[in-house]
Amino acid sequence: MNLKSAAKVLLFTGVTTAMGAGTYALRGHFGVGRHLAMAPAPSRNPASPVNVPGLPSAGPADSAYLPMVTAAVKKGRHLSAEDLAKFSGRIAHYLSFLGERPTDKETKDNLTRLMNSSTEFILCDDLEDWGCLQQPPRITPTTVWRRDAAEGLGVPQVVDEPFRVESFFTDQWDKDIAQFDPTHTVARVLGSKISSDARDSMAMALYGMDDLDGSMKPVHDAILERLHGGTKIRAVFDTQGPDAKSVGLPLVFSLLAPGWTGHGIMAPGTKPPKTNMDFQYSGTAQLAGELNQGAATDADVTGRLEWPDAAIMHNKFLVLQNGDALTVWSGTANVSETCMGTERNANMSVYVQNSAVAQAFLDEFQEMFTYRDPPFVDGSGKMVAADGSRGLPVGRFHHDKTPNTHRYFKFNDGTEVLVHFSPTDDAE
């Protein structure tokens, strides 16, 4: 659909918030987490040092939070006395709004999360001012995952066309399985998009995939159809680490022949179809094998794996190319049985028909897909390369990524779009 009136849309991937994990497309006035669900129209009172847009006016209760907040904000940072007082007052007011007492563990946990994240949604005077939200955080986040963004990423990219997006919801999640209609699922919609819009190339960043011969067959068949039809398909998949009952460590980290036998990561594990490397979804190893069939060298491998596995690669996006047109599929739904095949979980997906936004996703994919040079040296003792060395053919994941994708877009119909990728670029 075309958005007929000015709207604000936020796309962020791989993030766990109060709404759940995934990617969200949102319209209207919003903040973050609980604020997102509760915020009325934002206040526009920049003169007050403590009032927070969208929240009730500050009150005496805020003072009980101020000592702990001031100490947390001040720690390791060099702020003027004026900024320290203003920033601390606003954050204290936000914590007061959340409702827990200052002595509650939840309050301390919330404060820690705020210090780990960008607090611009609290400090900006107008939540509609996305230019403010996109500036470097005035309170530098303390999390080890965060990285400073490349210069200019917060500057809006002007797109001389309307914003076009389709949204799809799993509307059978509350139906009895006897009433389930397998002919009207989000999986079938995704399969159709792949068949029609991935004529030239497709890049997939997926938590995994399962039920390839069942409810996810429309997607699996569409991937194989395009693969055998000449589409250049590349993918990165999440891993769960070595199977605890595997043949022993280290395993051979290879998606070529050595990886499929003996101590290889893709060799049959304790309970087929499990392999020596665990995956969240049982069909991931098969799909990777299908993409890599015929690969002669590591450089030829097109279905690649996340490593190291210190966290989950929770993306679920596909960038499709048809001629000069790029589109992107994303959402809260994993490409899996319960999320879109049988629709047992409540999820949503969006299909953005715009090359500029899709390119941001493609740039993010490219960072994960491209092998590091020099190779990543695995110090865990869990993996070795096919030649016995510790240098593994892997890209950059988790905190090794850098914020280098355009994140702010303005369309000629008045729509503004933000795109953020966790965990390194202030997606919170």
Order of alpha helices (4+ residues) and beta strands (2+ residues): beta-beta-beta-alpha-alpha-alpha-alpha-alpha-alpha-beta-beta-alpha-beta-alpha-beta-beta-beta-beta-alpha-beta-beta-beta-beta-alpha-beta-beta-beta-beta-beta
